[in-house]
Amino acid sequence: MPETSSQTILYHRAVRLRRLTGNKQLRSQGEIDGQHMTIGDIAMMTLVRPFVLGFQEPIVAFWNLYIGLVYGIIYCFIASFDVVFIEHHHFNLGQNGLAFIGIICGAAIGFALFVPWAEYDLKPRFRPGGSFVPENRLPVGMVGACILPISLFWFGWTSAGSIHWIVPILASALWAAASFFLFQAGLNYLADCYPRYVASVLAGNDFFRSMIGAAFPLFSTAFFHNLGVGQACSVLGGVAVAMLPIPFVLHIYGARIRAWSKFAD
């Protein structure tokens, strides 16, 4: 992949020019700034800034919450397969493993649909006006936000042993596509909104969603046993419905929110 960081490109250019000219005074702005950084500055950049951005920036906070929810549902949803396919449909372990093919197919379909959409986003000359803004990343996330609760309700209320096992597997494929859309839209949107601080933004997002992902498996099996798969998936679907407006609101007001920020470009 070609390098896209302007600071890194300028650094390599400065190194190349020093080697060609022998002039040691040729330095990039990143090198100059790095010489004056203290240990405190480094600690602020690597340890503190991800949390500052995560709590001070509404765009980052909302997407951290949303992606964290999706990540938690991933771990919780996978735990439901043992209940649905082993306990309800009486699959053995090998057959239960094959049930995950639905998720694989859904992710593949999501990828196949996302790639041409992303290519369209990245080629402004093909769109009226020829301009690109970070909010152009969100329509695919809006689609995923609508599909996610549908797939959860579908899976939950078709998981009974009296219903053919292919029906919840089809729902899991739809869920995988929706999750893929949300991840791709959210992470690319954050990177486009905060290009100077993309490492801090994505590190904070990774930490936040990993904490949620680590917590959900602790109660997921009991969650499905105590409530039942239908009611449990309805709870998850209800939360997904509550979070659904986020990409729509940011698509409308994202540019205005970024204009107020001292971190966003």
N, C-alpha and C positions, 0 to 999 in steps of 0.2 A: 504494500500500500504506500502511496506517496505521502511524504510528510506534510502536514497541514498547519502545524504550530508555527506562527510567524517568528516567535522568539528562537525556536530551535533552528529554523531555516537561516535566520540571520547569524546565529552562532556558528553554524557550519560554514557559512559564507565568510565570516571573519577568520575562521581557522584556515580556510583555503587561501584567502588573501595574504595572511601572515606567512604561510608557507611559500607562496609564490613571490612575494615582495621582500620578505625578510624584515618587514616593519612590525615590531612587537607592539606598537601603539594602536594598531587596528583591532578594536574590540567591539563586540556587540553590546547593545544596551543591557541585555540579560547578564552578561559578564560583569558589567560595571555595577549593576544593582546588586549582584551576588557578592561582590567584594565588601559591600557595606552592611551586609546582613549579620545580625548578632544571633546568638543562640536563642534569645527570646523571640526574635523575628521568625526564626525557623520553627520554633515551637508553636507560635501563633499561626503560622501558615499551615502546618501539618496536623496539629492536634486541636486547635481551637476554632479555626475558621470554618471547618465543616459544620460544627454545631451552631456557630453564629449565623451562618447562612441558612441552616435548617430551621432556625427559630425566628429569625428576623425577616426573611424573605418569604412573602406569602406564596409565591409560585413554588418555591422549593418545599415549603412546609406542606402544601396541599398534595404535591406529587409524591413526597416521601410517605405521607399517610396513605395515599391511594396505592402506590406500588407496594408498600408494606402490607396493606390489606390483601392485595392479589397474591403476594408471596406467601402470606400466612395461609390463605385459602388453598394454595398449591399443596402445602404440606398436610393440611387438614383434609383436603379432598382425596389425596392419595391414600390416606389412612382408611377412608371409607370403602376402598375396594375390597378389603378383607371382609368387612361386614356384608357388603352387597353381594359379592360374587362367591364367597366361600360359605357364608352363613345362609344367605337367601337363595342363591342359585346352586349351591352345593358343588362349586368348582373345587378341583384339587389345586395344589400349589402351582403346578405347571400351567394349568388352564387359567388360573388367576393372573399369572404373569402375562399370558397372551392377551388378557383383557386390556392391558396398557397399550396395545397396538392402536386403539382408538385415539389415545392422546398423541401418539407418534404421527398418525395420519392427520390429525387436526393441526398439529404444529407445522407439518409439511405443507398443508393447504394454506395455512396462514402465511407462511413464508412465500409461497408461490404467488399469493395475492398481494403481499406487501411489497415485494421487489419492484414490480412495475409502478406501483403507487409512489414508492420512494424515488424512483428514477424521474418520475414526473415532477415531484417536489424539488428535486435538485437541478432541474433544467428550466429556469425561469423563462427562457426565451420561448418556451412552448405555451406559456400562459398569457392571457391578456394583461397588458401592462408591463410584463417582463420583470416583475419584482418578486423577491422572496423575503418573507419574514418568518420568525420562529413559529408563529401560529399556524403556518401552513403544515406543520407536522401533526396537528391535532385531529384533523378529520378522521384519520384511521383509528385514533384512540377513541373518538366519539362512537364509532361503529363498535369497537371492542367493549366500550362501557355499556352499550345497549344489549349486546349479545351475552355478556357475562352473567347477569342475573337470570336471563332466559335459560341458559344452559344449566345453572344451578337448580332452578325450580324443576326443569325437565328431568334432570338426573335424579333428584330427590324423590319425586312422585312417580317415577317409573322403575324404581329399584326393587319393588316387591318380587318375590319369587314367582308370582302368577303371571308376570309380564315377561316377555321374551328378553333374554339377556342382551340382545343386540341394541335394544332401545336405549338403555342407559349408556352403552358404549358409544352410540352416536352422540348422545348428549356430552360425553366426555371429550369427543373430538371437537364439538362446537366450543366447549369451554377452553380447550387448548388454543384454538385459533384466537379467541377473544383475549386470553392472557397474553399471547404473543403480540397482538395489536397494541395492547395497553403498555407493555414493556417497551416496545420499539418507539411508540409515540412519546411516551413519557421521558425516557432517557435521552432521546434525540432532541426533544424540546428543551430539556434542561441544559444540554450542552450548547444549543444554539442561543439560549438566553444569557448564559454566563460563560462565554468563551475564555475569558481571562482567568476564571476561577473554576473551570470545568472539573479539574481533579478534586478540588475540595467539595464541590457540589455532588459529584458522583460517589465520592468516598462516604460522605454523610448519608446519601441515599442507601448505599450498600450496607452501612452499619445499621441504619434504622430498620430496613426490611429484613436483615439477617437476625436482628433481635426478635422481631415478630415471628419470623420463620422458625426460630429456635423454641419459642414459647408454645406455638400452636400444637405441635405433636405431643406435648405433655398432657393435654386433656382431650385430644381429638377422638380417640377410641371410646372413652367414656361418654363423650359428647354425643356420638352417634348411637351408642347403646342406650343411654338414658332418655334421649329425646325421640329416637327413631330417625332413620335416614331422611325421611320426608320432611319432618319438622326441623331437623338440624340444617339441612340444605336450604330450607325456607328462611332460617335465621341468617345464614350466610348470604342468600339471595337478597334478603331485606337490607342488609348492610350494603351490598353492592348497589342496590337501588338508591340508597341514601347518598352514596358517593358518586352516583352517575352524573350529576350536574357539573362536576369539577372541570372536565375537558371542555364542556360547552361554555361555561362561564369564562374560562381562560381564553377560549377562542375569540370571545367578544371583547373582553376587557384586558387581555394579557398585555397588549401594547401599552395601555394606560398604566398598568401596574409596573411594567418595566421602566416606564418614564420616571416613576417616583424613586426608583432604586439607584443607589450609588454603586452597586456591584454589577448590574446588568448592562449589556451593550445593546 
